[in-house]
Amino acid sequence: MSNPQREKRLRKIAVAGSLEKLAAIRESEQSRLSAEIVSSPIHTVVDSLNELHDELIARTIELAEIEMARLGHGAPPVPYAYLLFGSGGRSEQTLNSDQDSGLVYADPADDGKAEAYRAYFAQLAAIIVRSLITIGYPPCEGNVISSNADWCLSLSEWEGKIGRWFAEPNWENVRYLLIVADGRPIAGDLSFGERLKDRYFNDMLGNPVIARRMLDNTLRHKVLLGVFGQLLRERYGDDAGSLDIKYGAYIPMVNAFRLLALSCGIRETSTLRRISALQHAGVLTIGEAENASQAFSFFLRLRLLATVASEDGHRVNTGKISRARLTKELVGPLKKALKTGKYYQRKVEREMNGRFGGR
Amino acid sequence: MVKKSLLAIGALLVLFPTLAFADDPSVAQLDMGLNAIWIMVAGVLVLLMQGGFILLEAGSTRMKNAGHVAGKTIFTLGLCSLIYWAVGYGFAFGTEASESLNKFIGIGNFMFEPSLAAGEGEGYPTSIFFVFQLAFAAVSLSIAWGGFAERAKLSAYLIFTVIFTAVIYPIIAHWIWGGGWLATDGAQDYAGSTVVHLTGAMAAFAATILLKPRIGKFNKDGSANEILGHNQVFTALAVLLLWVGWFGFNAGSALAVGDGFFGYVAFNTQLGAAGGAVAALLISWLVKGKADITAMLNGALAGLVAITASCAYVEPWAAVVIGLVAGILVFFSSMFFEKIKVDDPIFALSVHGAAGVWGTLSNGLFATEELVARGVGKPGLFYGGGGEQLWVQFESVVVCGAFAFAASFIVLWIVKKAIGFRVTEEQEIIGLDLSEHGNYGYPEQMKKAGTSV
């Protein structure tokens, strides 16, 4: 898969020595890609966009390591991995996604080292987060971010934490489990990711009921299609007449397939790959998988097209398709895709009810 | 105990022999007495509906206007009573007009002085009839205030109360209830879907058009903002008060205890209200994806408004249908008014207007032959009466609606040109409690908020 354009970009990113350069590369690459949203097949746009994000973030991490050395802290004392959660973890970032991240490092040999490692990685994470803000990735509002000490831990601390979440599945802990399910290592020693997943899926097997709790945690966001097949649009305010594509279409499908994948032990994090893995596992028929992929790709495209309001210079994705964009030509296929989304939301709900009984 | 009582009665008989030998009241007198009690109770129930309007209007609007909204209802009730006594009642029910003039308006009984008791052959004392009718006029007036809410000047309330109670409402009441031309045509409006509710709604419509929407209701691109009322519990309680009061409104309109027919009227009233509440909640759930409390409350009221015209003329199943349709209608009607950018904070146009029209027309569809024998019209379309009654009902809706709208519009237009109808932008923003009355209805909450303004 040699793509000359991509190679060229990689080289440019690899030699970029400052955050300003990275920001400039991001700007020009994104404007090139945003022109392709309508014309190219959506998965190629989403894939190249997410490769771009991955490359930019990885290079930012390298620059942060250099900065740490320059500050006199030396190289990382032990191997570590930088983790992406949320849309970054699912490789589904938009042109303006925020940072959801974590950091995992090798266990220290003794307590004395523990403090030193903690201090080193805390400072590294702080620099990475600050740098990413500089090149246009706003921090996560929910504080799921590597600069938060709760999300910057050694491997055994992470494992202990996941164990505690499984042991006490209250609303907040289940939310964390759902976040971590989409986690993906992006830089450093990628094997840490697998080891955390081992722990996760092991606990999952021991607690099948957790799937039920996960379902309860995600049902709040319904597919915005009414009983009469009508779109459930925003009724009031500046966004009146628009459709919340993020929470009314995209997120419900992400939730549905995450849950199906988790309960089948599938470790993929991208929704499209989860769908095809579910097909290989025999959970979805070929027809179902194709249908679901098509609907989801459609939502991905709309999500990229969602209104970009300018808020003090920052680009923000409201996740809503404006009334003006919802033309007749769009509404037809949109309704069809929403129907598919609703079908899977119901299917997952039914399956969980069948397995664990109703509430 | 028994012994003591007998002894006491015996002593009393010795002292007051007339007690035992007074003339027994005649059957007619007893009948009149029972009627009088029932109409009085009903009148009080209708008067208590003002409490419903206070809570409805205050609950559906913002905190900064709460004291004004609540207090002005009591003030205008007082003013309305004086005007109706002096003038309005005479125009509605006066009997001294010539035959041709009487088609349009009644004359007589100005500064009404009722007789001390019911006269020979009267079903009830006129004093009680007056109280009952006054309560209706006051309800119609309070409905109109829905269109004024949160932005009209207090002086406009004063002027409009005088004209509405003296002329506009009495003329329509006379046309349908006072022996005017629509009554002669056979228009049936048992307790006032048109007379009270549509008239009030049309006045509200004229007001809201002349006032224009509240600041912040609509955006430049035409999309609407939701201006939520400050207390949904008030609004719900308001609906319950109105619902209970409606038994006076409808069942009281029988104006007699007689053979107990007023019970049937009350029975249908309950079915209509219930249908409205249920249908509105379900339709909002289906259409918007969320079960809307405000829509449901409006549905209950719409069911009541709609059944008001027909409660004495239809079978129970039809009462249910009338209520259900009203509940659905009020939901779509409120969306429609918002779409055409008419700001209707209390939903008066939908609840009292749209449902009032439907209720009046429904009479032409569902009125049964047996029941219209007690009224002035003919059976409806579904009971073999053909379209004749429906046409008469339609005519009364159009004529009364147009008259109420035009008259209110002219009065308020003059007010607007002469002294101004709407408060200033600044006054609207700080709230009418402060601008019109000098004190907040919720002083603690508002002072805190006021410091940041």
Interface residues (C-beta under 8 A of the other chain):
Chain A: K222 L224 G226 V227 F228 Q230 L232 R235 Y236 G237 D238 D239 A240 G241 R323
Chain B: N219 S223 A224 N225 E226 L286 V287 K288 G289
